[in-house]
Amino acid sequence: MLDKILSLLKIVFFLLIILVVESKSQFTRNFSIAGGLSTLHILYDNPATMPIVERDTNKADIVGGKFGGNHPGFSMLFNFGTDATSNFTFPVGFGYYYLAAGQKVPSPLDENFYFINTINILTFSLGCNYSFWEIPMARAKMFTGLEARGTYSSGSNLEVRIQTRSTQVDSSYIIDDKPPAIRFGAALKIGVVGDLWDQWQLNTGVSYSIMNLLGRDNQRGEFLTPMTFNEKSESLVHTILFYFLIQYKF
């Protein structure tokens, strides 16, 4: 399924390039492409941030994702504007994020258990931005925007390594309990675009999103955890994304 998603992204990217090169419409005269680094942070007490093995008996006994903190990624935006004086732009976006976490659980016997959890995330979005404040001295504009966003998860990939302390012999196996899945959500963002030199610009900001407003599957369980053990529903996944992009304006 991941191969199909990547093939679709390649086709969309190719069609967008053709649109920019061939079209002479008013809609593409204020066009820009941006790419760069971004980070994803899962908010609140979502099971995706909880320990893979919960050792506190007073807490819920589920297999968490342990995806706390910020996770690195890459974002690309294709920004379409109606004309050079308009305050509205319409971004089409793509993103990739790699979520990785690990946990060591010692055993009172002769073994150590190591859990390594990884997920690949692909996002695609369509939105509308409005520039509400121009800063002439900085040659920059602040904007806010709304996006409809789709999120693809590669499914669970939990590696369990067992180390025997006395012999230093390791064994391992993979748990892939959950299949890939696609969910649909929305994002609210605020940012700034400023001129650097010539037609190059800096596009940076932050967005708050809910990954899975639509398409939740309670039988599959949580969206970003590796196992369905003791999971009865799929809760909403709230995230914060920070991005730092270099942008070229045509």
N, C-alpha and C positions, 0 to 999 in steps of 0.2 A: 504493500500500500504506500510505503514511503517513496518507492520508485515512481509510482503514479503521480504522487503529489509533486515531486521534483520535476517530472516531465511537464506537468501542467504549469508550474512556475516558469519553466524555460519558455514555453509557448507564449505565456502572457507577457514575459519580458521582451520576447522577439516582436510581438505585435505592438507593444508600446514604442519600441524603437522605430518601427515602420511608421507609426502614427506621427512621431516627432519629425522624421526626415521628410516624409511625403506630404503631410498635410499643410495647407496654407490657410487654414481657417483661423478666425479671430480667437478661437478657444485655445489654440496652441502657441500663440505668439508670446505669451507670458508663461513659459514653461521652464521648469527646473528639475534637476535630478540631484538627489542627496543620498549619501551613504556614509556609514561610520559605525561607531561602537554604541552599544546600549546595554543596560542591565535590567534584570527582572527580579523583583522582590515580592514574595508572597506575604500577604498581610494577615493579621489576626491569628486565632488559634485553629487554623485549618489543619486537618490531619496530614496534609502534605508537609507541614513543618514539624510534626511531632517525631519522637525517636522511632527508629525502625523497630527496636525492641524496647518496650516500656518496662523499666525496672521498678517503677513506683507503683506499688499495688493499690494505691488510692486513686490512680488515674485509669482512664479507659484502656482496656486491653485490645488494642488494634495495632496493625503494622503500619507505622507512619512512613513518610517519605524522607524525613530529616532535611528537607530543603529550606533551611533557614538562611538568612543573609541574602546578599546580592549574587545573581548568577549572570555570567557574561553572555553577550550575544552580539549580533550584527543586524543593522536595520538599513533598509533602502526605501526611499520615497520618490514617487513621481508626482510632482505638483503641477496641476493645471490651473491656469488663471484665465479669467474672461478677457481682461485687458490690463495694460500697465498701470492704470489708475485705480483699479478695483481693489477693495479691501478683502475680497473673497478669493480663496483658493480651494481646490478640490484635490486632496492627496490620495494616491493609491499606494499602499505600503505593504512591504514584506519584511518579515523578521525571522531570525533563527536564534534559539537559546539552548544552551547545554546545561542541564541540571545534573549535578553530581554530589553525592554525599556518602559518608562512610561512618561506621560505628563498630567499636570493638567491645565484645561482651566476654569477659573472662568466665571460665567455668571452675567450680570447686574441684572438679576432677582433673584430668590431665590434658585439658583442651582449652584453646582460645577460639572464639568464633569472631570472624570479621564479616561484616555486611557492607557491600558496596552497591549503591543504588544509583542508576543513571536513567535519564529520559531526554530525548530530543524533542524540542518544541518548535513548530513552524507556525507563524502567524501571517495573516493577510487581512488587509483593512481597506475600507473606503470611507472617506470622511469629508468634512467641510470645515475650513478654518476661516476665522474673521480677525483681521488686524484692527485692534482697537486703540493702539497708542503708537504714534510715530515719534522717534527720538532723533531729531536731525543731527545733533552734535555727535551722536554715536553711529549715525547712518544705520539705524536699526528700527525694527518694528516688533512690538509685542503682539501676540495673537492668542486666541483661544479656539478650541475646536471640539467637535464631536465626531466619533468614528463608530461605524459598525465593523466588528472584528470577528474573524474566524480563527480558531486555534486548533492545531493538529498535535496530538500527543502520540509519540511512537510506541506507547504501551510500556508495560513493566519490564525491567531488566535488572533483577536483583541477584547479585552474585554472593554466594555464601562460601566463605573459605574457612576450613577447619584446620587448625594447627595443633598437632600433638606436641606438647612441650618436652616430653622426655626424649622423643626420637627426632623432633624437628621435622617431621613428615607432614606435608600439607596435602589436603584434598579440597576440591571445590565443585560446586554445581550451580546452575542458573535456574532461578524461578521466574517464569514469564507467564504469570497467572492472568494478566490483563492484556487484551488485544489493543491495537491502536484505536484511537477515537478522535472524532472532530466535534467541537462545540462552537457555539456562536454567542457572542456577547457584545459589549459596548464599552467605549472609553471616552473619558473627558480629559482634555489636555490643555496645557498652557506653555507657551514657549516664546522664544525670541529669534528673529532672523536678522543678522547684521552683515554689512558688506565687509569683505576682507581686502580684496584687490581685484581690479578689472571686473570680471563676471563671477568671481568666486565669493561665496558667502558662508557664514557659520549659522547652522540651524540647530538649536539646542533647546531642551525643555523636559517636561515631566508629564506623564499621563497616569491617570487612575482608571483601572479597568476591572470589569467582571468578566472572567473568561467564559463562563458556562451558563449564561442566562437561558439559552435555548439548547435543547438536545440532551439534557441530562438523562442518565440511565441508572436507576437505582439498583438494578440487578448487577450491573458492572461494579457498582460501588463508587468510591471516591475517584475523582478525575486523575489525580497525580500521586496516588499511593501504589505500591507494588503488588498488594494482595487484597483480596476481598474478605479476609478473615475478620469476622465480627462487624462487618460494614453492612448497614441496613439502608443507606441512602447515599446520594451524591450531593454534597453541600456546595454552595457557591464558592468560587475561588476568586478572591479579591487580590489585585496586584498593583504595584507601583512600578512604572518603567521610567528610567532616566535614559536620555539619548543625547549623543554628541556627534553631529553629522557635518560633513563638509558638502556644500551645495554649489552646483554650477547652474547659472541662470542663462538660458538661451535668448 
